[in-house]
Amino acid sequence: MEELHPETQKAEPDPLSTPKIIGLTGGIGSGKTTVAKFIEDCGFPVYYSDDRAKDIVNDSDDLKVKIKELLGEEAYDKNGLYDRKYVAEKVFNNKDLLHELNEIIHPAVRIDFEDWTKKQTKYLIFKETALLFELKLNKQCYKSILVTAEDNIRAKRVMDRDGKTYREVEAIMEKQMPEKDKIKLADCIIHNNTNLEDLREQTEKIIFDIE
């Protein structure tokens, strides 16, 4: 398949103009990260919100203090690193605690994203985040892209990738916003039920159709 490049598809606007933010999301096992890599292959920058959050909770002394106050000293291990397993178990069945944790982390991620945005020159930039619709971040985006797949396919991917049982994956999926609700909110939808070539083709078509 011929490789597509943004410069051959359409002329880019003035690089000094404000770039359009495209939100990219998808539930566990949807293939969201793979789509993000395809987007980068096409020459567009992607901000990985979830990865940046993992860095920020380790880099910010202010966040460390607040998180420890909320979840206890065990939220960080003996090396001073954020203990994701402990935190996940702590907030998994506690919506109020999860909300309070998000209230600590997400403002810091938002500031980090704003700083990142100022450095970008492409006319489209992509913000990858698992909670695009849950946190209503789609309202801050020009368009939103949802990567979705059938539940059984998503579950198998996670089981193969993470070694989890079906019940464990099902429990995680049940905690996430239902796919049918995300589909209603999304501007563009990528169905990842077949193979990587089809996934790449869908991704490229959507990217270069955005005006």
Salt bridges, closest charged atoms under 4 A:
GLU3 OE2 - HIS5 NE2 3.70
GLU12 OE2 - LYS122 NZ 3.23
GLU40 OE1 - LYS37 NZ 3.91
ASP41 OD2 - ARG200 NH2 3.47
ASP50 OD2 - LYS32 NZ 3.63
ASP51 OD1 - LYS54 NZ 3.74
ASP55 OD2 - ARG52 NH1 3.22
ASP62 OD2 - LYS66 NZ 3.34
GLU73 OE1 - LYS68 NZ 3.72
GLU89 OE2 - LYS85 NZ 2.73
ASP112 OD2 - ARG52 NE 2.81
GLU128 OE2 - LYS32 NZ 2.44
ASP151 OD1 - ARG154 NH1 3.25
ASP160 OD2 - LYS156 NZ 2.71
ASP162 OD1 - ARG161 NE 2.95
GLU170 OE1 - ARG167 NH1 3.00
GLU179 OE2 - ARG154 NH1 3.68
GLU179 OE2 - LYS182 NZ 3.81
ASP181 OD1 - LYS180 NZ 3.48
ASP209 OD2 - LYS205 NZ 2.83
GLU211 OE1 - LYS10 NZ 3.73
